[in-house]
């Protein structure tokens, strides 16, 4: 049987899994050691690559941690849309002296193999993104002693998460950096992403399972806020992306507080699915035309993003970031957890003192 | 000299001004009598129409209240864009058996005349939308004993508000129903609206003046949340739109919780400026093509919206609503204030009891 979420780690702080090499074992270890919940991101990795990271993390901490898994996506792009986008990106490939990736290099992200590893060698927490696992998968994980979390971006999705039997739901607000975990990518719904504070209240009333709030949270006062709104914990990505332990590219870390980058946007430019990133040249030029075709577009742009990073060109990289990016602090991850807890406790004290008329 | 915001009304609850006949004197009176801050909306009214409402309100309550004023907008639409949109709307006019409005029927919303009235007959609070008044205007109002508030949708805008000398800033999150109060309507920035919880934290750190949080707030727990994040009060629109005292059309009130309307969107379809509305036929058909041309488009569509309302056709009306619309409660406005305060106090008590590790 899985434990209750709140028994797993002392502070209501979850480090968001950030795929693409950001949530490395040393980051997850630092957060878990400090009393938060560290997370590994299995997305884009092989099952064995994921397993190696889990072993590494177990060597660094004996505290609970989580592993995030992507749900395979149905094919949805209109025939030809990916080809048209590839044509549009040809100039980028020439500029960075590389080739575009093969859009058809796999679409299930090794889901079954990863689940097999996670059932053979159970971890304390597993979270899912981009959809809801089957009831069978969630049951198996629970029987293995794993606490399960599934991301939702609306009250309807949260109901589906609860009905499938997950232990808790992550309410991901539109503020969040990186990929929105929307269960089905419906382009007509672009622009209807829900702000975190509204979403937490809506989901809190829609389901009975605990809610973890994610999206734009950078300060302990905001953690206090989501707890007030009914969440059991807060999940922070961008705040941890800036720490020295994170595996993010140095240019990505610097970009968070670089005044050159004034805003973020949900864009399909990098992966074919909406993801929040700092608006750079790549987003401006290709965002308006990128098709709804995940993971094909992700495969397509992978060499471009790597080449841009190698060339030190932040304007061609995927600078995923939440809306609070300018509030990022370059503190060690464990110290950041401490600071957040201090801020949270200060607000709790102040708020309770305000009881009754101000 | 103006009083501090927190001395003006006992509960940290502001009823958002909703133009177009929603924020009528009886609604503002009910909220102010219950210990919140009621608001009149001067937008779209003549200066005299505004003055008549103020007199009416003063007859209903002796408690403090506010009046909201729209800042005149610079001309910005590309030549011809309004004509093209008028052409697109011709079928609507035929369908509803009416004419389109004259797009050039005034663009300053009687700003100077309204200010003259508000300086001659000072009211406790004046708030501004769509920009920042001059320092001179804000100084005059302060000398008249009026507390001034100005809406901001980003930290940069909040700094401009503080620099102009306003007494407080309204942080309007992307969740908010109706018009975003963005100071300058820049279509390239569409899609970068900031979630309330991130915005409050950003603005809290950017300025020293008090912050009023607006956008998607429907429950006392969410008021507790924005207070935790550093706001001094919460402003609620949609929550009060559903009350019997509100002047909203019955179909508009019903639409808030009608399962037919599953989502909201920021759209220029009705006014030429982004406003959050329930997605109905009009938004779906015309939103994608509506130009950035406020107030021309507002004048243009005015007869259509009136005719649709008269015909009882919610699919042609401007059903402005925040993202929390489905949480609307059909309580009398004064009772709603009481319920919100009860919820707020319950959360304050619970949150302070959670101090330290959970």
Interface residues (C-beta under 8 A of the other chain):
Chain A: X6 X10 X11 X12 X35 X155 X173 X174 X175 X189 X191 X192 X194 X195 X196 X197 X198 X199 X201 X202 X204 X205 X215 X216 X217 X218 X219 X221 X222 X224 X225 X226 X227 X228 X229 X230 X263 X264 X265 X266 X279 X322 X323 X324 X326 X327 X345 X347 X348 X349 X351 X352 X353 X354 X355 X356 X357 X358
Chain B: X6 X10 X11 X12 X35 X155 X173 X174 X175 X189 X191 X192 X194 X195 X196 X197 X198 X199 X201 X202 X204 X205 X215 X216 X217 X218 X219 X221 X222 X224 X225 X226 X227 X228 X229 X230 X263 X264 X265 X266 X279 X322 X323 X324 X326 X327 X345 X347 X348 X349 X351 X352 X354 X355 X356 X357 X358
